[in-house]
Amino acid sequence: MLNIPIISFVIFLGLLQAVILSSILFFSKRNSPIKQYFLAWLILIFAYNSFEILMFTLGKANNFFFIDNYIPLVHIYCIGPLLFLYVASNTIGTETLGRRKWVYFIPAFICFAVNLVSFLLITFNIIDEIYRPQLFMIYRNTINIERNLMIIVFGWFLFKSYQILRQWQSDTILGEDIKEENAIIHRWLTLLLHVFLGTLIIWSFTIYGSVLLNQENNTQFYLPLECWLSFVMYWIAFMGFHNISIIRIDKQKTNQSILDVLDDKQVGEALEQLRRVMEQEKCYLNPALNLTKVSELTGLTPKVISAICNQVLNKGFGEYINEYRIEEAKGRLADPQYKHLTILSIAYDVGFNSLPTFQRSFKQVTGMTPTMFQKKSQE
């Protein structure tokens, strides 16, 4: 038998922590607040869900107005898009997704519209009394359909989040090098997605199990799922703050380490050696280029090269290499001499291993696709 007071206390602590962290994320002043806004809204949704559970375990659910009682599931439909946008903002950047980010919330908008219309028709007696029982049955069946669809929608966004994370990992790692901050972000996002994968599995078993066991109207059957969602919210609040702190501390430590390794004169000489092998020898055209090969060409140690890129140039090694490749591609796209070549051919010629990676990197640097840049340059 569940000890309700203990459960209520645990849920309350998680709820309190979520409110505090979401407030910090909303009101802290940083250069790129968009990513923390996505996480803050994600945490708030779980906090709202936990508040509902808390009132339920205390027997006070009827004392509060819950949107979910009247327009159910809408906030749940927002979890997938927010998770996807949070992962994207920390990896490839939301600017690569275009300006219409609201399209990812279309399932939530549809759910809201359907439920709102049904609620208004039933509550305000807009239709004849004789049709109200049929309308109510349609409304309940619609809720059941939405409950099943939300698992599919959430699963799709979770899959797309994993896909973006894998793409970003392949784009940011060249050979043995990865920016330390990126490594922390990758570990955090991977763990976050694994937790949400567990949520999807438990969610699916609960929803479909309630149908198979005819427990759809038994609120106790859903309590383990609700407790798990509270745990996820608690975990996100704790780990999110923990990883934000780690990234800040890591930046401070790395900034200190570069001062211990190189003085100003050595930094200037190292930068000059890197520019020489890039601009004169054009080693970036080699698709198999990695940190070790650049180390052999420059005579600098891999550690020094990483430190120069990460701390002096404020970019990862892969990003540094790709910027030279993009500049080379821009020159070829604007030159009528290369007009007979396809975008794919130019991408391979300048050192990229895949067209999607080239297109994504090109747009991040120039703000337009390679095709748009080519047409504009040759007008």
Secondary structure as UniProt FT lines:
FT   HELIX           4..27
FT   HELIX           34..57
FT   TURN            58..59
FT   HELIX           61..63
FT   HELIX           67..70
FT   TURN            72..73
FT   HELIX           74..77
FT   HELIX           79..90
FT   TURN            91..92
FT   HELIX           94..97
FT   HELIX           101..105
FT   HELIX           106..123
FT   TURN            124..125
FT   HELIX           129..131
FT   HELIX           132..172
FT   TURN            175..176
FT   HELIX           180..212
FT   TURN            213..214
FT   TURN            216..217
FT   HELIX           219..222
FT   HELIX           223..261
FT   HELIX           264..279
FT   HELIX           283..285
FT   TURN            287..288
FT   HELIX           291..298
FT   HELIX           302..307
FT   HELIX           308..312
FT   HELIX           317..334
FT   HELIX           336..338
FT   TURN            339..340
FT   HELIX           343..349
FT   TURN            350..351
FT   HELIX           355..366
FT   HELIX           370..377
//
